[in-house]
Amino acid sequence: MTAHWRIGFHKNFEFGKTLGRGTFAKVKVARHKTTGTCFAVKIIDKQSASFKRESLKSEIVLMRQVIHPNCLRLHGVYDEKSKCFLILDLASGGTVLDRIIENDCFKENDAKKVSKDVLTAIEYLHSLGISHRDLKPENLLYASNDPQSPDYTTVKVADFGLSKIFVEKQPMRTVCGSPNYVAPEVVDPYCISIGYGPEVDIWSMGIVIYVMLCGFLPFYADSNAELFRLICAGDFSFPSPYWDGISESAKQLIRKMLVVNPKRRLSPSQCLAHSCVLADQKAPHLRQHRPQARGST
């Protein structure tokens, strides 16, 4: 299938189970009636008060450019009177957040595999001039739910709704992302006039790696104002005993990604080279009551 605008979704597909719901969209499994191939379909309610047609068009234009094994691919678009249907790869293995919750946290070799997949995707997206701007465990999907499948550990970056094509010397200025994963330059009032670049994705991925390895967030507060103050200060730690069994190499990688000055952060390629040193070690036990890993939008 190619990502062109079409009509007649129901003539070509039949619905399966619901995979998720959002403010103005839900995601279901859809089977192509002729080929039998299953996809994920994002069903967008165009009559919703929060629906913005221009934002949808921008997302579709951007996703048409993205063809990578670690990015969820757009296969087609069906535009009808009250709904729009985006036909996407079916990633049946759930989210990285699901597996964090299931296991409390990851062993380093498991975190290494996720990191490599996502950083490879980030490197590719940045080469196209695309910044994702909303990387978090909920937006990282496992390709398969079959433990015997080679795709069981393959991760795909999803949800390009906040993604933006960036141009050198034309910084982005929209305040967006998920509060717990957003980079300091996005929310620091002193940086509003300066704007920000694709380095925000490296910060967000640094938070993801931290959460994968211990199961809780490096920055957490009861209000966004206090949370953003902590993020802008960039003051975080690796508290004992939760980080005692984690290698120094992993901690060093996180430190070099969670740098307040975006120009001093590692690039995607530098992160990929560094992530190779993550060791295969058993993760430590976690406290019973910890801040949630989920970052609200």
C-alpha positions in Angstrom: 0.0 0.0 0.0 1.1 3.6 -0.6 0.2 6.5 1.5 -2.2 8.4 -0.8 -5.6 9.9 0.2 -8.5 7.5 -0.6 -12.1 6.8 0.2 -13.9 3.6 0.9 -12.2 2.3 4.0 -15.0 -0.1 5.0 -15.0 -1.7 1.5 -11.4 -2.7 2.0 -11.0 -3.4 5.7 -12.8 -5.0 8.6 -12.1 -4.0 12.2 -10.6 -6.1 15.0 -9.9 -5.3 18.6 -9.3 -1.8 20.0 -5.7 -1.1 20.8 -5.9 2.4 22.3 -7.9 5.6 22.7 -7.0 9.3 22.7 -8.7 12.7 22.8 -10.0 12.7 19.2 -8.7 9.3 17.9 -8.6 5.7 18.7 -6.5 2.8 17.3 -7.9 -0.5 16.2 -6.6 -3.6 14.4 -7.9 -3.7 10.8 -7.6 -6.7 8.4 -7.5 -6.1 4.7 -10.3 -8.1 3.2 -8.4 -9.1 0.0 -4.9 -9.9 1.3 -5.8 -10.8 4.9 -2.9 -8.6 6.1 -3.5 -6.9 9.5 -2.6 -3.3 10.2 -3.2 -0.8 13.0 -5.6 1.9 12.0 -5.7 5.3 13.7 -9.3 6.5 13.4 -9.5 10.3 13.7 -12.9 11.9 14.5 -13.0 15.1 12.4 -16.0 16.3 14.3 -14.2 16.4 17.6 -13.7 19.9 19.0 -10.0 19.2 19.4 -9.5 18.1 15.8 -7.2 20.3 13.7 -7.1 19.5 10.1 -3.9 21.3 9.4 -2.1 19.4 12.1 -3.3 16.1 10.6 -2.1 17.1 7.2 1.3 18.0 8.6 1.5 14.6 10.4 0.6 12.8 7.2 3.1 14.7 5.0 5.8 14.0 7.5 5.0 10.3 8.0 5.1 9.7 4.2 8.8 10.5 4.3 9.5 8.0 7.1 10.5 4.5 6.0 12.7 2.8 8.6 12.5 -0.5 10.4 12.4 1.2 13.8 9.7 3.7 12.9 6.0 3.0 12.6 5.2 3.2 8.8 2.2 4.9 7.3 0.8 2.7 4.5 -2.3 4.6 3.5 -4.9 7.3 4.3 -8.7 7.1 3.9 -10.4 10.4 4.2 -14.2 10.3 4.6 -16.9 12.6 5.7 -16.6 12.5 9.5 -13.5 10.3 10.0 -10.0 9.9 8.7 -8.3 6.5 8.8 -4.5 6.2 8.9 -3.3 2.7 8.0 -0.1 1.9 10.0 2.2 -1.0 10.8 0.7 -3.3 13.4 3.1 -3.4 16.3 1.4 -6.1 18.5 3.9 -6.3 21.3 2.7 -3.4 23.4 4.7 -0.4 24.6 8.0 -0.1 26.3 6.0 1.3 29.3 3.9 -1.9 29.4 7.1 -4.0 29.8 8.6 -1.6 32.4 5.4 -2.0 34.5 5.4 -5.8 33.9 9.0 -6.2 35.0 9.5 -3.2 37.3 12.6 -2.3 35.2 14.9 -3.7 32.5 18.2 -5.6 32.6 20.9 -3.5 31.0 21.0 -5.7 27.9 17.3 -5.3 27.3 17.6 -1.5 27.8 20.6 -1.6 25.4 18.4 -3.2 22.7 15.6 -0.6 23.1 18.2 2.2 23.2 19.9 1.1 20.0 16.6 0.8 18.1 15.3 4.2 19.2 18.6 6.0 18.8 18.9 4.5 15.3 15.5 5.8 14.5 16.3 9.3 16.0 19.5 9.4 13.9 17.5 8.5 10.8 14.7 11.1 11.5 17.3 13.8 12.2 18.9 13.0 8.8 15.5 13.8 7.2 15.3 17.0 9.2 12.6 15.6 11.5 12.4 16.0 15.3 10.0 13.7 17.0 9.4 16.0 20.1 7.4 13.4 22.1 9.6 10.5 22.9 8.5 8.5 25.9 7.9 4.8 26.7 4.3 5.0 25.7 5.3 6.0 22.2 7.8 3.2 21.7 6.1 0.0 20.5 7.3 -3.6 20.3 6.8 -5.1 16.8 5.6 -8.5 18.1 4.0 -10.1 21.1 5.4 -13.6 20.3 8.4 -14.4 22.4 9.6 -16.8 19.7 9.6 -14.1 17.0 12.8 -12.2 16.2 10.7 -9.1 16.3 9.7 -9.6 19.9 12.5 -7.2 21.0 12.3 -4.9 18.0 11.1 -1.4 18.9 9.4 1.1 16.6 9.0 4.8 17.3 5.3 5.8 17.0 3.0 8.8 17.3 4.4 11.6 15.1 1.6 14.0 16.0 4.0 16.5 17.6 6.9 15.9 15.1 8.2 18.8 13.2 10.4 19.3 10.2 13.3 21.6 11.3 15.5 23.9 9.3 19.0 24.9 10.3 19.1 28.4 11.8 15.3 28.4 12.1 14.7 27.1 15.7 11.4 25.5 16.8 9.5 27.5 19.4 6.3 25.5 20.2 6.1 24.4 23.8 5.1 20.7 23.4 5.9 17.2 24.6 5.1 15.3 27.7 6.1 17.2 30.9 8.3 14.5 32.5 10.2 13.9 29.3 10.5 17.5 27.9 13.9 19.1 27.5 14.8 22.2 29.5 15.1 24.5 26.5 11.5 23.8 25.6 10.1 25.0 29.0 12.7 27.5 30.2 11.2 31.0 29.8 14.6 32.4 29.2 14.9 30.2 26.0 11.6 31.1 24.4 13.1 33.8 22.2 16.0 31.6 21.3 14.0 28.5 20.5 15.3 24.9 20.3 16.5 22.2 18.0 16.3 18.5 17.5 18.6 17.9 20.5 15.3 17.8 22.5 15.0 14.2 21.3 18.3 13.2 22.9 17.1 14.6 26.3 13.8 12.7 26.1 15.6 9.5 25.2 18.0 10.0 28.2 14.9 10.1 30.4 13.6 6.9 28.8 16.8 5.1 29.4 16.9 6.2 33.0 13.3 5.0 33.5 14.0 1.7 31.8 16.9 0.9 34.2 15.3 1.8 37.5 11.5 2.1 36.9 11.1 5.7 38.1 11.7 9.2 36.8 14.8 11.4 37.4 12.7 14.5 37.7 9.3 14.3 39.5 7.1 16.9 41.2 3.5 17.5 42.2 3.1 20.5 39.8 4.4 21.2 36.3 5.9 24.5 37.6 8.1 22.7 40.1 8.8 19.9 37.6 10.0 22.3 35.0 12.2 24.1 37.6 13.9 20.8 38.4 14.3 20.0 34.7 15.9 23.4 33.9 18.3 23.0 36.8 19.2 19.5 35.5 20.0 18.2 39.0 19.3 14.5 39.2 20.9 11.5 40.9 21.2 7.7 40.8 19.8 6.9 44.3 20.9 3.8 46.2 20.0 1.0 46.3 18.0 1.2 43.1 21.1 2.1 41.0 23.7 0.0 42.8 23.6 -2.8 40.3 23.8 -0.5 37.2 27.1 -0.1 35.4 29.0 3.2 35.5 28.9 3.1 31.7 25.1 3.3 31.6 25.1 6.2 34.2 27.8 8.0 32.1 25.6 7.7 29.0 22.6 9.2 30.8 24.7 12.0 32.2 25.9 13.0 28.7 22.3 12.9 27.4 20.7 14.9 30.2 22.9 17.9 29.8 21.0 21.2 30.2 23.0 22.9 27.5 21.7 21.2 24.3 24.9 22.0 22.4 26.8 19.8 24.9 24.6 16.8 24.6 25.7 13.7 22.7 24.5 13.4 19.1 22.5 10.3 18.1 25.6 8.7 16.5 27.7 9.4 19.6 24.9 7.9 21.8 24.9 4.8 19.6 28.6 4.3 20.0 28.4 4.8 23.7 25.3 2.6 24.2 27.4 -0.4 23.1 29.1 -0.4 26.5 25.9 -1.1 28.4 26.6 -4.4 30.2 24.4 -7.4 30.6 23.7 -7.2 34.3 20.8 -8.0 36.6 18.8 -4.9 37.5 18.4 -4.0 41.2 15.2 -4.4 43.2 13.0 -1.4 43.3 11.2 0.4 46.1 7.5 -0.5 46.4 6.2 3.0 46.1 7.8 5.1 43.4 6.8 8.0 41.0 5.0 6.9 37.9 7.0 6.4 34.7 4.1 7.8 32.6 4.4 11.3 31.4 1.1 13.0 30.8 0.5 15.1 27.7 
